[in-house]
Amino acid sequence: MINEEHSVNTHDARELVGTKQLAKIMLDQETYFLKITKQNKLILTK
């Protein structure tokens, strides 16, 4: 668990994925996909 004393960037998952419920996230040369499922869960896949 992250200590609340430290500043952490916070993002709303719904803002990241938009209306398509899917966001592409890049890290270095790798692409990942963040999805909100019908059961309202988050899935991050490569």
mmCIF file as Biopython writes it, N, C-alpha, C and O atoms, coordinates in Angstrom:
data_model
#
loop_
_atom_site.group_PDB
_atom_site.id
_atom_site.type_symbol
_atom_site.label_atom_id
_atom_site.label_alt_id
_atom_site.label_comp_id
_atom_site.label_asym_id
_atom_site.label_entity_id
_atom_site.label_seq_id
_atom_site.pdbx_PDB_ins_code
_atom_site.Cartn_x
_atom_site.Cartn_y
_atom_site.Cartn_z
_atom_site.occupancy
_atom_site.B_iso_or_equiv
_atom_site.auth_seq_id
_atom_site.auth_asym_id
_atom_site.pdbx_PDB_model_num
ATOM 1   N N  . MET A ? 1  ? 0.848   -1.181 0.000   1.0 0.0 1  A 1 
ATOM 2   C CA . MET A ? 1  ? 0.000   0.000  0.000   1.0 0.0 1  A 1 
ATOM 3   C C  . MET A ? 1  ? 0.888   1.236  0.000   1.0 0.0 1  A 1 
ATOM 4   O O  . MET A ? 1  ? 1.919   1.271  0.671   1.0 0.0 1  A 1 
ATOM 5   N N  . ILE A ? 2  ? 0.489   2.229  -0.742  1.0 0.0 2  A 1 
ATOM 6   C CA . ILE A ? 2  ? 1.271   3.458  -0.849  1.0 0.0 2  A 1 
ATOM 7   C C  . ILE A ? 2  ? 0.935   4.383  0.311   1.0 0.0 2  A 1 
ATOM 8   O O  . ILE A ? 2  ? -0.234  4.587  0.640   1.0 0.0 2  A 1 
ATOM 9   N N  . ASN A ? 3  ? 1.962   4.935  0.920   1.0 0.0 3  A 1 
ATOM 10  C CA . ASN A ? 3  ? 1.783   5.873  2.018   1.0 0.0 3  A 1 
ATOM 11  C C  . ASN A ? 3  ? 1.179   7.166  1.477   1.0 0.0 3  A 1 
ATOM 12  O O  . ASN A ? 3  ? 1.680   7.711  0.493   1.0 0.0 3  A 1 
ATOM 13  N N  . GLU A ? 4  ? 0.120   7.663  2.095   1.0 0.0 4  A 1 
ATOM 14  C CA . GLU A ? 4  ? -0.572  8.861  1.629   1.0 0.0 4  A 1 
ATOM 15  C C  . GLU A ? 4  ? 0.284   10.115 1.724   1.0 0.0 4  A 1 
ATOM 16  O O  . GLU A ? 4  ? -0.048  11.128 1.109   1.0 0.0 4  A 1 
ATOM 17  N N  . GLU A ? 5  ? 1.374   10.073 2.477   1.0 0.0 5  A 1 
ATOM 18  C CA . GLU A ? 5  ? 2.238   11.235 2.606   1.0 0.0 5  A 1 
ATOM 19  C C  . GLU A ? 5  ? 2.974   11.523 1.304   1.0 0.0 5  A 1 
ATOM 20  O O  . GLU A ? 5  ? 3.374   12.662 1.063   1.0 0.0 5  A 1 
ATOM 21  N N  . HIS A ? 6  ? 3.160   10.513 0.464   1.0 0.0 6  A 1 
ATOM 22  C CA . HIS A ? 6  ? 3.876   10.681 -0.794  1.0 0.0 6  A 1 
ATOM 23  C C  . HIS A ? 6  ? 2.898   11.078 -1.894  1.0 0.0 6  A 1 
ATOM 24  O O  . HIS A ? 6  ? 1.784   10.559 -1.972  1.0 0.0 6  A 1 
ATOM 25  N N  . SER A ? 7  ? 3.329   11.996 -2.732  1.0 0.0 7  A 1 
ATOM 26  C CA . SER A ? 7  ? 2.495   12.449 -3.838  1.0 0.0 7  A 1 
ATOM 27  C C  . SER A ? 7  ? 2.485   11.386 -4.942  1.0 0.0 7  A 1 
ATOM 28  O O  . SER A ? 7  ? 3.540   10.922 -5.376  1.0 0.0 7  A 1 
ATOM 29  N N  . VAL A ? 8  ? 1.294   11.010 -5.387  1.0 0.0 8  A 1 
ATOM 30  C CA . VAL A ? 8  ? 1.137   10.010 -6.434  1.0 0.0 8  A 1 
ATOM 31  C C  . VAL A ? 8  ? 0.219   10.579 -7.501  1.0 0.0 8  A 1 
ATOM 32  O O  . VAL A ? 8  ? -0.830  11.138 -7.181  1.0 0.0 8  A 1 
ATOM 33  N N  . ASN A ? 9  ? 0.605   10.441 -8.781  1.0 0.0 9  A 1 
ATOM 34  C CA . ASN A ? 9  ? -0.281  10.849 -9.863  1.0 0.0 9  A 1 
ATOM 35  C C  . ASN A ? 9  ? -1.530  9.980  -9.828  1.0 0.0 9  A 1 
ATOM 36  O O  . ASN A ? 9  ? -1.437  8.755  -9.744  1.0 0.0 9  A 1 
ATOM 37  N N  . THR A ? 10 ? -2.693  10.607 -9.893  1.0 0.0 10 A 1 
ATOM 38  C CA . THR A ? 10 ? -3.959  9.886  -9.866  1.0 0.0 10 A 1 
ATOM 39  C C  . THR A ? 10 ? -4.719  10.167 -11.152 1.0 0.0 10 A 1 
ATOM 40  O O  . THR A ? 10 ? -4.854  11.319 -11.564 1.0 0.0 10 A 1 
ATOM 41  N N  . HIS A ? 11 ? -5.219  9.102  -11.787 1.0 0.0 11 A 1 
ATOM 42  C CA . HIS A ? 11 ? -5.960  9.228  -13.039 1.0 0.0 11 A 1 
ATOM 43  C C  . HIS A ? 11 ? -7.242  8.421  -12.932 1.0 0.0 11 A 1 
ATOM 44  O O  . HIS A ? 11 ? -7.242  7.312  -12.398 1.0 0.0 11 A 1 
ATOM 45  N N  . ASP A ? 12 ? -8.319  8.969  -13.432 1.0 0.0 12 A 1 
ATOM 46  C CA . ASP A ? 12 ? -9.585  8.247  -13.475 1.0 0.0 12 A 1 
ATOM 47  C C  . ASP A ? 12 ? -9.539  7.297  -14.672 1.0 0.0 12 A 1 
ATOM 48  O O  . ASP A ? 12 ? -9.332  7.740  -15.802 1.0 0.0 12 A 1 
ATOM 49  N N  . ALA A ? 13 ? -9.727  6.014  -14.442 1.0 0.0 13 A 1 
ATOM 50  C CA . ALA A ? 13 ? -9.645  5.022  -15.515 1.0 0.0 13 A 1 
ATOM 51  C C  . ALA A ? 13 ? -10.655 5.311  -16.619 1.0 0.0 13 A 1 
ATOM 52  O O  . ALA A ? 13 ? -10.363 5.091  -17.795 1.0 0.0 13 A 1 
ATOM 53  N N  . ARG A ? 14 ? -11.832 5.798  -16.260 1.0 0.0 14 A 1 
ATOM 54  C CA . ARG A ? 14 ? -12.850 6.091  -17.283 1.0 0.0 14 A 1 
ATOM 55  C C  . ARG A ? 14 ? -12.413 7.231  -18.202 1.0 0.0 14 A 1 
ATOM 56  O O  . ARG A ? 14 ? -12.755 7.238  -19.384 1.0 0.0 14 A 1 
ATOM 57  N N  . GLU A ? 15 ? -11.668 8.183  -17.669 1.0 0.0 15 A 1 
ATOM 58  C CA . GLU A ? 15 ? -11.138 9.257  -18.507 1.0 0.0 15 A 1 
ATOM 59  C C  . GLU A ? 15 ? -10.042 8.727  -19.432 1.0 0.0 15 A 1 
ATOM 60  O O  . GLU A ? 15 ? -9.914  9.184  -20.568 1.0 0.0 15 A 1 
ATOM 61  N N  . LEU A ? 16 ? -9.260  7.778  -18.957 1.0 0.0 16 A 1 
ATOM 62  C CA . LEU A ? 16 ? -8.198  7.200  -19.788 1.0 0.0 16 A 1 
ATOM 63  C C  . LEU A ? 16 ? -8.762  6.398  -20.956 1.0 0.0 16 A 1 
ATOM 64  O O  . LEU A ? 16 ? -8.264  6.510  -22.076 1.0 0.0 16 A 1 
ATOM 65  N N  . VAL A ? 17 ? -9.784  5.597  -20.714 1.0 0.0 17 A 1 
ATOM 66  C CA . VAL A ? 17 ? -10.291 4.702  -21.754 1.0 0.0 17 A 1 
ATOM 67  C C  . VAL A ? 17 ? -11.317 5.361  -22.667 1.0 0.0 17 A 1 
ATOM 68  O O  . VAL A ? 17 ? -11.495 4.918  -23.802 1.0 0.0 17 A 1 
ATOM 69  N N  . GLY A ? 18 ? -11.987 6.395  -22.208 1.0 0.0 18 A 1 
ATOM 70  C CA . GLY A ? 18 ? -12.978 7.073  -23.043 1.0 0.0 18 A 1 
ATOM 71  C C  . GLY A ? 18 ? -14.193 6.199  -23.325 1.0 0.0 18 A 1 
ATOM 72  O O  . GLY A ? 18 ? -14.471 5.249  -22.594 1.0 0.0 18 A 1 
ATOM 73  N N  . THR A ? 19 ? -14.903 6.525  -24.380 1.0 0.0 19 A 1 
ATOM 74  C CA . THR A ? 19 ? -16.159 5.831  -24.694 1.0 0.0 19 A 1 
ATOM 75  C C  . THR A ? 19 ? -15.944 4.419  -25.221 1.0 0.0 19 A 1 
ATOM 76  O O  . THR A ? 19 ? -16.865 3.604  -25.176 1.0 0.0 19 A 1 
ATOM 77  N N  . LYS A ? 20 ? -14.761 4.113  -25.716 1.0 0.0 20 A 1 
ATOM 78  C CA . LYS A ? 20 ? -14.492 2.771  -26.258 1.0 0.0 20 A 1 
ATOM 79  C C  . LYS A ? 20 ? -14.091 1.774  -25.181 1.0 0.0 20 A 1 
ATOM 80  O O  . LYS A ? 20 ? -13.905 0.593  -25.478 1.0 0.0 20 A 1 
ATOM 81  N N  . GLN A ? 21 ? -13.951 2.228  -23.920 1.0 0.0 21 A 1 
ATOM 82  C CA . GLN A ? 21 ? -13.591 1.365  -22.793 1.0 0.0 21 A 1 
ATOM 83  C C  . GLN A ? 21 ? -12.220 0.709  -22.975 1.0 0.0 21 A 1 
ATOM 84  O O  . GLN A ? 21 ? -11.958 -0.344 -22.392 1.0 0.0 21 A 1 
ATOM 85  N N  . LEU A ? 22 ? -11.338 1.326  -23.784 1.0 0.0 22 A 1 
ATOM 86  C CA . LEU A ? 22 ? -10.021 0.757  -24.062 1.0 0.0 22 A 1 
ATOM 87  C C  . LEU A ? 22 ? -9.020  1.882  -24.261 1.0 0.0 22 A 1 
ATOM 88  O O  . LEU A ? 22 ? -9.296  2.854  -24.964 1.0 0.0 22 A 1 
ATOM 89  N N  . ALA A ? 23 ? -7.852  1.744  -23.637 1.0 0.0 23 A 1 
ATOM 90  C CA . ALA A ? 23 ? -6.783  2.728  -23.800 1.0 0.0 23 A 1 
ATOM 91  C C  . ALA A ? 23 ? -5.495  2.006  -24.165 1.0 0.0 23 A 1 
ATOM 92  O O  . ALA A ? 23 ? -5.217  0.919  -23.659 1.0 0.0 23 A 1 
ATOM 93  N N  . LYS A ? 24 ? -4.707  2.622  -25.051 1.0 0.0 24 A 1 
ATOM 94  C CA . LYS A ? 24 ? -3.386  2.094  -25.391 1.0 0.0 24 A 1 
ATOM 95  C C  . LYS A ? 24 ? -2.367  2.859  -24.565 1.0 0.0 24 A 1 
ATOM 96  O O  . LYS A ? 24 ? -2.360  4.090  -24.556 1.0 0.0 24 A 1 
ATOM 97  N N  . ILE A ? 25 ? -1.503  2.123  -23.868 1.0 0.0 25 A 1 
ATOM 98  C CA . ILE A ? 25 ? -0.494  2.722  -23.002 1.0 0.0 25 A 1 
ATOM 99  C C  . ILE A ? 25 ? 0.876   2.265  -23.480 1.0 0.0 25 A 1 
ATOM 100 O O  . ILE A ? 25 ? 1.106   1.070  -23.666 1.0 0.0 25 A 1 
ATOM 101 N N  . MET A ? 26 ? 1.787   3.213  -23.679 1.0 0.0 26 A 1 
ATOM 102 C CA . MET A ? 26 ? 3.139   2.906  -24.145 1.0 0.0 26 A 1 
ATOM 103 C C  . MET A ? 26 ? 4.127   3.023  -22.995 1.0 0.0 26 A 1 
ATOM 104 O O  . MET A ? 26 ? 4.063   3.956  -22.195 1.0 0.0 26 A 1 
ATOM 105 N N  . LEU A ? 27 ? 5.042   2.060  -22.924 1.0 0.0 27 A 1 
ATOM 106 C CA . LEU A ? 27 ? 6.154   2.100  -21.975 1.0 0.0 27 A 1 
ATOM 107 C C  . LEU A ? 27 ? 7.388   1.661  -22.745 1.0 0.0 27 A 1 
ATOM 108 O O  . LEU A ? 27 ? 7.496   0.509  -23.165 1.0 0.0 27 A 1 
ATOM 109 N N  . ASP A ? 28 ? 8.324   2.599  -22.926 1.0 0.0 28 A 1 
ATOM 110 C CA . ASP A ? 28 ? 9.491   2.355  -23.776 1.0 0.0 28 A 1 
ATOM 111 C C  . ASP A ? 28 ? 8.989   1.927  -25.157 1.0 0.0 28 A 1 
ATOM 112 O O  . ASP A ? 28 ? 8.255   2.683  -25.793 1.0 0.0 28 A 1 
ATOM 113 N N  . GLN A ? 29 ? 9.355   0.769  -25.625 1.0 0.0 29 A 1 
ATOM 114 C CA . GLN A ? 29 ? 8.914   0.301  -26.946 1.0 0.0 29 A 1 
ATOM 115 C C  . GLN A ? 29 ? 7.774   -0.712 -26.855 1.0 0.0 29 A 1 
ATOM 116 O O  . GLN A ? 29 ? 7.432   -1.349 -27.852 1.0 0.0 29 A 1 
ATOM 117 N N  . GLU A ? 30 ? 7.193   -0.863 -25.688 1.0 0.0 30 A 1 
ATOM 118 C CA . GLU A ? 30 ? 6.123   -1.845 -25.475 1.0 0.0 30 A 1 
ATOM 119 C C  . GLU A ? 30 ? 4.753   -1.165 -25.448 1.0 0.0 30 A 1 
ATOM 120 O O  . GLU A ? 30 ? 4.612   -0.048 -24.951 1.0 0.0 30 A 1 
ATOM 121 N N  . THR A ? 31 ? 3.754   -1.854 -25.987 1.0 0.0 31 A 1 
ATOM 122 C CA . THR A ? 31 ? 2.381   -1.362 -25.994 1.0 0.0 31 A 1 
ATOM 123 C C  . THR A ? 31 ? 1.529   -2.242 -25.086 1.0 0.0 31 A 1 
ATOM 124 O O  . THR A ? 31 ? 1.597   -3.470 -25.143 1.0 0.0 31 A 1 
ATOM 125 N N  . TYR A ? 32 ? 0.732   -1.594 -24.254 1.0 0.0 32 A 1 
ATOM 126 C CA . TYR A ? 32 ? -0.183  -2.284 -23.349 1.0 0.0 32 A 1 
ATOM 127 C C  . TYR A ? 32 ? -1.584  -1.734 -23.588 1.0 0.0 32 A 1 
ATOM 128 O O  . TYR A ? 32 ? -1.747  -0.615 -24.075 1.0 0.0 32 A 1 
ATOM 129 N N  . PHE A ? 33 ? -2.588  -2.525 -23.244 1.0 0.0 33 A 1 
ATOM 130 C CA . PHE A ? 33 ? -3.971  -2.094 -23.378 1.0 0.0 33 A 1 
ATOM 131 C C  . PHE A ? 33 ? -4.661  -2.180 -22.023 1.0 0.0 33 A 1 
ATOM 132 O O  . PHE A ? 33 ? -4.580  -3.192 -21.328 1.0 0.0 33 A 1 
ATOM 133 N N  . LEU A ? 34 ? -5.338  -1.102 -21.666 1.0 0.0 34 A 1 
ATOM 134 C CA . LEU A ? 34 ? -6.114  -1.039 -20.434 1.0 0.0 34 A 1 
ATOM 135 C C  . LEU A ? 34 ? -7.586  -1.070 -20.818 1.0 0.0 34 A 1 
ATOM 136 O O  . LEU A ? 34 ? -8.043  -0.254 -21.618 1.0 0.0 34 A 1 
ATOM 137 N N  . LYS A ? 35 ? -8.325  -2.012 -20.245 1.0 0.0 35 A 1 
ATOM 138 C CA . LYS A ? 35 ? -9.733  -2.200 -20.599 1.0 0.0 35 A 1 
ATOM 139 C C  . LYS A ? 35 ? -10.579 -2.251 -19.343 1.0 0.0 35 A 1 
ATOM 140 O O  . LYS A ? 35 ? -10.161 -2.797 -18.322 1.0 0.0 35 A 1 
ATOM 141 N N  . ILE A ? 36 ? -11.781 -1.674 -19.423 1.0 0.0 36 A 1 
ATOM 142 C CA . ILE A ? 36 ? -12.788 -1.830 -18.374 1.0 0.0 36 A 1 
ATOM 143 C C  . ILE A ? 36 ? -13.771 -2.891 -18.861 1.0 0.0 36 A 1 
ATOM 144 O O  . ILE A ? 36 ? -14.358 -2.753 -19.934 1.0 0.0 36 A 1 
ATOM 145 N N  . THR A ? 37 ? -13.948 -3.940 -18.076 1.0 0.0 37 A 1 
ATOM 146 C CA . THR A ? 37 ? -14.826 -5.041 -18.474 1.0 0.0 37 A 1 
ATOM 147 C C  . THR A ? 37 ? -16.290 -4.715 -18.165 1.0 0.0 37 A 1 
ATOM 148 O O  . THR A ? 37 ? -16.598 -3.716 -17.516 1.0 0.0 37 A 1 
ATOM 149 N N  . LYS A ? 38 ? -17.172 -5.575 -18.643 1.0 0.0 38 A 1 
ATOM 150 C CA . LYS A ? 38 ? -18.599 -5.426 -18.357 1.0 0.0 38 A 1 
ATOM 151 C C  . LYS A ? 38 ? -18.888 -5.579 -16.870 1.0 0.0 38 A 1 
ATOM 152 O O  . LYS A ? 38 ? -19.891 -5.068 -16.371 1.0 0.0 38 A 1 
ATOM 153 N N  . GLN A ? 39 ? -18.002 -6.289 -16.156 1.0 0.0 39 A 1 
ATOM 154 C CA . GLN A ? 39 ? -18.156 -6.468 -14.709 1.0 0.0 39 A 1 
ATOM 155 C C  . GLN A ? 39 ? -17.500 -5.327 -13.935 1.0 0.0 39 A 1 
ATOM 156 O O  . GLN A ? 39 ? -17.356 -5.399 -12.714 1.0 0.0 39 A 1 
ATOM 157 N N  . ASN A ? 40 ? -17.100 -4.266 -14.658 1.0 0.0 40 A 1 
ATOM 158 C CA . ASN A ? 40 ? -16.511 -3.065 -14.058 1.0 0.0 40 A 1 
ATOM 159 C C  . ASN A ? 40 ? -15.158 -3.352 -13.391 1.0 0.0 40 A 1 
ATOM 160 O O  . ASN A ? 40 ? -14.850 -2.806 -12.332 1.0 0.0 40 A 1 
ATOM 161 N N  . LYS A ? 41 ? -14.363 -4.210 -14.024 1.0 0.0 41 A 1 
ATOM 162 C CA . LYS A ? 41 ? -13.013 -4.525 -13.565 1.0 0.0 41 A 1 
ATOM 163 C C  . LYS A ? 41 ? -12.015 -3.973 -14.576 1.0 0.0 41 A 1 
ATOM 164 O O  . LYS A ? 41 ? -12.349 -3.761 -15.741 1.0 0.0 41 A 1 
ATOM 165 N N  . LEU A ? 42 ? -10.782 -3.741 -14.114 1.0 0.0 42 A 1 
ATOM 166 C CA . LEU A ? 42 ? -9.718  -3.287 -15.006 1.0 0.0 42 A 1 
ATOM 167 C C  . LEU A ? 42 ? -8.833  -4.455 -15.403 1.0 0.0 42 A 1 
ATOM 168 O O  . LEU A ? 42 ? -8.477  -5.292 -14.574 1.0 0.0 42 A 1 
ATOM 169 N N  . ILE A ? 43 ? -8.483  -4.501 -16.690 1.0 0.0 43 A 1 
ATOM 170 C CA . ILE A ? 43 ? -7.555  -5.509 -17.188 1.0 0.0 43 A 1 
ATOM 171 C C  . ILE A ? 43 ? -6.467  -4.785 -17.971 1.0 0.0 43 A 1 
ATOM 172 O O  . ILE A ? 43 ? -6.760  -3.974 -18.850 1.0 0.0 43 A 1 
ATOM 173 N N  . LEU A ? 44 ? -5.202  -5.084 -17.646 1.0 0.0 44 A 1 
ATOM 174 C CA . LEU A ? 44 ? -4.057  -4.545 -18.374 1.0 0.0 44 A 1 
ATOM 175 C C  . LEU A ? 44 ? -3.387  -5.710 -19.085 1.0 0.0 44 A 1 
ATOM 176 O O  . LEU A ? 44 ? -2.946  -6.663 -18.443 1.0 0.0 44 A 1 
ATOM 177 N N  . THR A ? 45 ? -3.308  -5.634 -20.423 1.0 0.0 45 A 1 
ATOM 178 C CA . THR A ? 45 ? -2.696  -6.710 -21.203 1.0 0.0 45 A 1 
ATOM 179 C C  . THR A ? 45 ? -1.624  -6.148 -22.111 1.0 0.0 45 A 1 
ATOM 180 O O  . THR A ? 45 ? -1.605  -4.958 -22.425 1.0 0.0 45 A 1 
ATOM 181 N N  . LYS A ? 46 ? -0.735  -7.028 -22.523 1.0 0.0 46 A 1 
ATOM 182 C CA . LYS A ? 46 ? 0.346   -6.660 -23.432 1.0 0.0 46 A 1 
ATOM 183 C C  . LYS A ? 46 ? -0.026  -7.040 -24.833 1.0 0.0 46 A 1 
ATOM 184 O O  . LYS A ? 46 ? 0.751   -6.815 -25.761 1.0 0.0 46 A 1 
#
